[in-house]
Structures are given as structure tokens and as C-alpha cells.
Amino acid sequence: MTALASDRALRGADSITDRLDAAIAATTFERPTLVLDLDIVSRNFQALQRGLGDASIHYAVKANPAPQVIERLAMLGCHFDAASRGEIELCLSMGARPEHVSFGNTIKRATDIAFAHRAGITMFAADAEEELEKIAEHAPGAQVYLRLIVEPTGADWPLTRKFGCAPARAEGLLAYARDLGLDAIGLSFHVGSQTRHARMWSDTLNQVAATWHAVLAAGFDLRLLNIGGGFPAFHGDDVDPLEAYSRDVMDLVRARFGDAVQIMAEPGRGMVADAGAIAAEVLLVSRKSDDDLHRWVYLDVGRFSGLAETEGEAIRYQFETARDGDESGPCILAGPSCDSVDVLYEKRPVSLPVSLRAGDRVVIRNCGAYTSSYSSVGFNGFPPLDVMVI
Amino acid sequence: MTALASDRALRGADSITDRLDAAIAATTFERPTLVLDLDIVSRNFQALQRGLGDASIHYAVKANPAPQVIERLAMLGCHFDAASRGEIELCLSMGARPEHVSFGNTIKRATDIAFAHRAGITMFAADAEEELEKIAEHAPGAQVYLRLIVEPTGADWPLTRKFGCAPARAEGLLAYARDLGLDAIGLSFHVGSQTRHARMWSDTLNQVAATWHAVLAAGFDLRLLNIGGGFPAFHGDDVDPLEAYSRDVMDLVRARFGDAVQIMAEPGRGMVADAGAIAAEVLLVSRKSDDDLHRWVYLDVGRFSGLAETEGEAIRYQFETARDGDESGPCILAGPSCDSVDVLYEKRPVSLPVSLRAGDRVVIRNCGAYTSSYSSVGFNGFPPLDVMVI
């Protein structure tokens, strides 16, 4: 067994990822490239369908807006969560029907709301009076769901308070939406990015259920619960398999909200992360001082060319090299730009072969989500992360 | 005096920035746009020339690679510090001569070194054995300067240890370069981004001078000191005017390194920051709870569409609105994306008019550096920061 194969076995890869590995092995890349396997996207969608049952699945386009991903998912009957006019146009151009695209950003330009309304989009997110006013003016009568703030859970990347209103404001905002002639159909929340186990949803669901039942009791006709994203990818720490995870989440949801409520989910990372790997290259290996225990390893991909989620060392990617059987030692990993914040892992160094050197290929696993779309237009003159779809 | 004019007076703007203000006032922007005034770039270059005397000025292209900026600076006789093959190609295509372009990234792809060598680039940065080996192989006989790590100073954004070698390694690396047939001509360092006063250079210069004189004493023929960047922009805290700042820095340099040494500087921010302002728009103003003291203000530009340097709230931009005379109050400022880390200022809120609302224009000052180039290719479906050059 080669070092790469042994590592694959460790992370539980199966035959479907062999296609991705084979494509990478067969290709000479001129620059860092995200290789994306549509069959893995299909498999993930089907696992989510089985797990989530009758919930509607709106893929969070921002996770990876590659047109081929949108097209494949539209073909499979997936719905979409769009953050902007640009994402709505993308979905519609790739075959999605407008009634299957929700405009899920709570911060929308008025002219983009008007565009969406003209394009046939019927469902909008909101969390504030002024947003409801904009929707009522530019998409009169539209369906809206209200985003709630929930208290942080154990997610790897808990969210800030940027989105949502305090639960105490929900009733007032729903009443305001009704007064504005909007159809206030439900509530939404986000459990936090990369919530690794279904059981970690319980506290959040309890918070939302308390608001939900209070609002129902106040006479509001809620029909939709949007449970957002949070579906995790494998990044070294144990995660539940997607289907079982989704089923367990739905069990927790149904126990609190009953069977009559329409459930909507917005997986992004869970849909595409493990469908992609980045083929990168080592540019330099060095030591800063003769007595340094760790080396610095510089890759041709960094925080400004695709690996933005290493900010604060939040998401820990897995690295594979052809030398993985050799003796290894701790490395600080950094990107290629002349920017001192373009360091990937320093507080918790990464163990890599001591034989590693400039020119070696590095494969970075589970990079299908939040990489190519975060890439800069060309910081330091490096082109954006290339994408190759298989 | 209008609120905008009064604010301009406060920050000491003069007639040359009126042209920028007039251009913004006369334009309807469909999306966030960086408006860049080439006359201010020229003025800054000339101030740097006067202050830096006979030093050669290599503009750090990464700060703003707008082709018109490169073209204007090449016309004025400025030299360039390029971080990549892409930036070298840009400079050469805009009229720079190859002997005036240094390849200043210490992390270079071997094929890019070969490209640069073929294109006539003669000067390369390095900080490690493997980098010297790559240069010797692909640009035989080239001039190299060695980047040193210096200890952090009082810069607003001190650098990490990503670049440079420990001073104790300098002699060994210079000897290695010589053995490889390279022309080891000098040393470089970086004092830290946004070093607001010339006097803050003293400690760093002392550190570098100690290494410099030790290496000279060991028989190495150093002829070049590259003092890097660090030239500051105005972001609310007091900074010295550019010409006086540069002159004071040169006095500190000459006192330690003598008059015979060739000095090279790499201003980026100092050259272009105040030449640009972003015309942005308020998308939403809200409160999360009825008893919140602060509001949330969401702009159509954020961390992923140009304002990357607000990471950690490091760089504090100045905001102007047409309502600046009205009563004001604390705001958390955030970008438009569905990303919870896309928050600009939260720990230290920004004071903005209480009358501010969706649709209002916001002008963000001194945004000419490190904005458009950091912008993502289209995160959340938002196009990259637009650039309008006047």
C-alpha cells in the first residue's frame, strides 16, 4: 500500500473518491487547481434526500457556485438558496425554476429584490423592519421567513450575531410583515458552520421551538421552518455520515415542531466539501533559525487564493503528499503571497515529511466548499484558484 | 460648510482631493467602486522622491495593480517590486524596463524565476537555502538580497515571521549564495505595515545595522539596503506627511549605514492609499434587540469585496455620509455577504448618523491600497470591487 493509499484508508475513503484521485494523478497542473467530482455531489444530495425525508433541500450556492454543480443539482431536483442577484441569475441559467430558488440573504439591495420579484422568486429572508419594508415595496405580497439569532453551540465555527433578530423581536416583526402585506410563512436559524454531530443541534432547536410555539400561540400562521446549514465536512475530527446525520437532525426537528410543518434545509459544505480536492505544489521549505524545531512550508495556494477558511486556523484541512511514508515533523504552513497574514497553520503546526521539498505536489482534501468562491481576483498577481470539474 | 466639507477640513484634505470628491459626487454607481486619482499617485511619488533623495523607489505593485497606476508610475521613472510572474508581466506591459523591476517575493515558483530571468529581471529576494538554489539554477549569476527577520515594532500591523531569516543565519546564507555563483548584493527587511512615525524605525534600523556591519566585517561586499515598505496612510490616527516622513527615515538610515550604500524602498500603501476612495451604499440599518444601544449598519462592500484589511479590525477606515451633521451613535459595521465573519468593526464600533438608512451613499476614505486586489472573484455572487480611474 502506498503512503497515499494508506492515508486514504485512514480517512475512510471509498471507491468513489478513487475517481478524484485518479484524475489528479493523471493531470499536470500549471497552477493550484480545485478538482471537483460531480458524482460525489450527486451522492451527497441523495444521502441528504434520504436523511432529510420530505424536507426541501436548498443548496447554499455560495459554498461552490461552479455552474456544473448548479446544473447537476438542478437536474436532480435540488432547490437553491441564493445570496445575491448574481447567484439567482446563475441558478436560473443552469435550469433551476424560480419557485425553487429562495433569496436567503437578510441584507439585500432594493434593486436586487425588484429583480428577483420580476424573475419569479417568491421567497425571501429578513430579520429587520427596514428589510421587510424593502421587500414589501419591491416584491409585494412575497413570502418571507424571519431569521432568528440563536445562542452559540459547539460548532467548529460558531456564527456571529450578524444575522437574525433576537427572539423577543420575532412577534413584532411578523406582525409588521403582515401589516406590510407580506406572507410571513416561517422562521429560520443557523446552528453554526461545521456542526459535527446531530446531537449538537438539540439546544439550538430548543431555543427556536420556544419562539416558534410562542408565535403560534399569538395567532401567527407559521408553516415553514428553515433549519439552515451546518452540515459538516470531514476535516480530521470525527463526523457522522451525512445520511445518518441528516436523519438524526430531522428526528430532533420533528420531535419539537411536529410532522405538519414544512422543513427546509440549506446545506452547502455538506453537499460539496468532500467532492473537491486542491492539487497544490510546495514552493519552498525552510528554517528561520538553525535551532528551530519546525520548518516553514510554503505552498502555491494560500488564504487569498482559496484557503480563506484557515483564518484563525478555524478549518483544518488534510494534506497528502507522495512522501507520506517518510519520517515527519512539525511545519508552519503558509501561502505564496507577499502578505504576512497569509499563514495557514502556525499555532497548531501540521506534521509533514521531512523529505518534502520545492516542486512536490500536495493534495488538500475536502476543499469543495468555500475555496474557489473566496479566492481573490489576483492578489499579488496570482490568478484565482482554478477549477476542473470531472 | 457641509458636513462632508467640514470632515474634509478635519482630515486636512487639500484642493487635489477635491477632484476625487467631485468625481464621486458626479457619478451614479451601480455597485461599490474604488475611485482612484492618478494625480494623487503622482504627487505621492514626487513627495517620496524629494524625501528619499537618491534612494531608488520600487512601488509595491500588490498594493494596487491597476494598469493605469503602473503606467503613470513608469512614466514618472518609478521602479517596481513585483511579487509574481503576473506582476512582472503587468509592469513590463505598462512600460517598465526589466532592470527596474525586482522580484521581491521570497517564495517563488522555479518556472517563474526562469521566466523573470528570460525577461531580463536581474534582482531577486531570498531568505533560505532552497530559494537560493532555485535562483542559481534558473537565473544564474543574478543579484540577490537577503531578507532579515526583525523584531516587532509599534507598527499598526506588525508582520509575522513569515518572511526573512534570523540575523544569525545571514552570513551563512550570503556565503551559500556566493558559492552558488550568485551576486549577493545586500540585505532587506520590513519595518511593519502602517508604521505611523519615522522615529518608530529606529529600533529596527539598529537591528539591521548590527547584522549589516557584522557581515561587512566578515568580508562580504554589501552594496544595497532595501528598506522595504511601511510608509503609512492616514486612517484617523496622526501620521507624518509623506515627504517629511521619508526624509526623516532616510536620515535615520544614513546615520547607520553611511552615504555610500545604495538605498532601495518599496512603498505601496504610502504611494496609493490616499489616492482612492470607495463609493459604497448602505443596504440595511437595524437593531438586533429593542434594548440594543448600537445599530447594525450593512454596506454593499465588505471583507470579501475589498475591505480585507479590516480583519482583526486592524485598519480603521474613515466613513463619510451626506448626513454627517446629524446626531450620531455607535454602529457595528458589516458587509453584504451571507458570511458571519464579514463584519468590519464590532469591537470598536463606528459612530454614524442616526438618520442613516438603506440607499444612502457612504464614502470610505484612503482605500487606494490593498482593496481592489484583495477582492474575491465573486463570493456570494457579488462582483469584485469595481475600479474607476480619473
Boltz contact constraints between the chains, C-beta under 6 A:
constraints:
  - contact:
      token1: [A, 62]
      token2: [B, 338]
      max_distance: 6.0
  - contact:
      token1: [A, 62]
      token2: [B, 380]
      max_distance: 6.0
  - contact:
      token1: [A, 83]
      token2: [B, 338]
      max_distance: 6.0
  - contact:
      token1: [A, 83]
      token2: [B, 380]
      max_distance: 6.0
  - contact:
      token1: [A, 83]
      token2: [B, 381]
      max_distance: 6.0
  - contact:
      token1: [A, 84]
      token2: [B, 380]
      max_distance: 6.0
  - contact:
      token1: [A, 84]
      token2: [B, 381]
      max_distance: 6.0
  - contact:
      token1: [A, 84]
      token2: [B, 382]
      max_distance: 6.0
  - contact:
      token1: [A, 86]
      token2: [B, 381]
      max_distance: 6.0
  - contact:
      token1: [A, 87]
      token2: [B, 381]
      max_distance: 6.0
  - contact:
      token1: [A, 105]
      token2: [B, 338]
      max_distance: 6.0
  - contact:
      token1: [A, 107]
      token2: [B, 283]
      max_distance: 6.0
  - contact:
      token1: [A, 107]
      token2: [B, 284]
      max_distance: 6.0
  - contact:
      token1: [A, 107]
      token2: [B, 298]
      max_distance: 6.0
  - contact:
      token1: [A, 107]
      token2: [B, 336]
      max_distance: 6.0
  - contact:
      token1: [A, 109]
      token2: [B, 283]
      max_distance: 6.0
  - contact:
      token1: [A, 128]
      token2: [B, 286]
      max_distance: 6.0
  - contact:
      token1: [A, 130]
      token2: [B, 284]
      max_distance: 6.0
  - contact:
      token1: [A, 130]
      token2: [B, 285]
      max_distance: 6.0
  - contact:
      token1: [A, 130]
      token2: [B, 358]
      max_distance: 6.0
  - contact:
      token1: [A, 131]
      token2: [B, 284]
      max_distance: 6.0
  - contact:
      token1: [A, 159]
      token2: [B, 340]
      max_distance: 6.0
  - contact:
      token1: [A, 160]
      token2: [B, 340]
      max_distance: 6.0
  - contact:
      token1: [A, 160]
      token2: [B, 343]
      max_distance: 6.0
  - contact:
      token1: [A, 161]
      token2: [B, 288]
      max_distance: 6.0
  - contact:
      token1: [A, 162]
      token2: [B, 334]
      max_distance: 6.0
  - contact:
      token1: [A, 162]
      token2: [B, 340]
      max_distance: 6.0
  - contact:
      token1: [A, 162]
      token2: [B, 343]
      max_distance: 6.0
  - contact:
      token1: [A, 165]
      token2: [B, 288]
      max_distance: 6.0
  - contact:
      token1: [A, 166]
      token2: [B, 288]
      max_distance: 6.0
  - contact:
      token1: [A, 166]
      token2: [B, 289]
      max_distance: 6.0
  - contact:
      token1: [A, 283]
      token2: [B, 107]
      max_distance: 6.0
  - contact:
      token1: [A, 283]
      token2: [B, 109]
      max_distance: 6.0
  - contact:
      token1: [A, 284]
      token2: [B, 107]
      max_distance: 6.0
  - contact:
      token1: [A, 284]
      token2: [B, 130]
      max_distance: 6.0
  - contact:
      token1: [A, 284]
      token2: [B, 131]
      max_distance: 6.0
  - contact:
      token1: [A, 285]
      token2: [B, 130]
      max_distance: 6.0
  - contact:
      token1: [A, 286]
      token2: [B, 128]
      max_distance: 6.0
  - contact:
      token1: [A, 288]
      token2: [B, 161]
      max_distance: 6.0
  - contact:
      token1: [A, 288]
      token2: [B, 166]
      max_distance: 6.0
  - contact:
      token1: [A, 289]
      token2: [B, 166]
      max_distance: 6.0
  - contact:
      token1: [A, 298]
      token2: [B, 107]
      max_distance: 6.0
  - contact:
      token1: [A, 334]
      token2: [B, 162]
      max_distance: 6.0
  - contact:
      token1: [A, 336]
      token2: [B, 107]
      max_distance: 6.0
  - contact:
      token1: [A, 338]
      token2: [B, 62]
      max_distance: 6.0
  - contact:
      token1: [A, 338]
      token2: [B, 83]
      max_distance: 6.0
  - contact:
      token1: [A, 338]
      token2: [B, 105]
      max_distance: 6.0
  - contact:
      token1: [A, 340]
      token2: [B, 159]
      max_distance: 6.0
  - contact:
      token1: [A, 340]
      token2: [B, 160]
      max_distance: 6.0
  - contact:
      token1: [A, 340]
      token2: [B, 162]
      max_distance: 6.0
  - contact:
      token1: [A, 343]
      token2: [B, 160]
      max_distance: 6.0
  - contact:
      token1: [A, 343]
      token2: [B, 162]
      max_distance: 6.0
  - contact:
      token1: [A, 358]
      token2: [B, 130]
      max_distance: 6.0
  - contact:
      token1: [A, 373]
      token2: [B, 379]
      max_distance: 6.0
  - contact:
      token1: [A, 374]
      token2: [B, 376]
      max_distance: 6.0
  - contact:
      token1: [A, 374]
      token2: [B, 379]
      max_distance: 6.0
  - contact:
      token1: [A, 375]
      token2: [B, 377]
      max_distance: 6.0
  - contact:
      token1: [A, 376]
      token2: [B, 374]
      max_distance: 6.0
  - contact:
      token1: [A, 376]
      token2: [B, 376]
      max_distance: 6.0
  - contact:
      token1: [A, 377]
      token2: [B, 375]
      max_distance: 6.0
  - contact:
      token1: [A, 377]
      token2: [B, 377]
      max_distance: 6.0
  - contact:
      token1: [A, 377]
      token2: [B, 384]
      max_distance: 6.0
  - contact:
      token1: [A, 379]
      token2: [B, 373]
      max_distance: 6.0
  - contact:
      token1: [A, 379]
      token2: [B, 374]
      max_distance: 6.0
  - contact:
      token1: [A, 380]
      token2: [B, 62]
      max_distance: 6.0
  - contact:
      token1: [A, 380]
      token2: [B, 83]
      max_distance: 6.0
  - contact:
      token1: [A, 380]
      token2: [B, 84]
      max_distance: 6.0
  - contact:
      token1: [A, 381]
      token2: [B, 83]
      max_distance: 6.0
  - contact:
      token1: [A, 381]
      token2: [B, 84]
      max_distance: 6.0
  - contact:
      token1: [A, 381]
      token2: [B, 86]
      max_distance: 6.0
  - contact:
      token1: [A, 381]
      token2: [B, 87]
      max_distance: 6.0
  - contact:
      token1: [A, 382]
      token2: [B, 84]
      max_distance: 6.0
  - contact:
      token1: [A, 384]
      token2: [B, 377]
      max_distance: 6.0
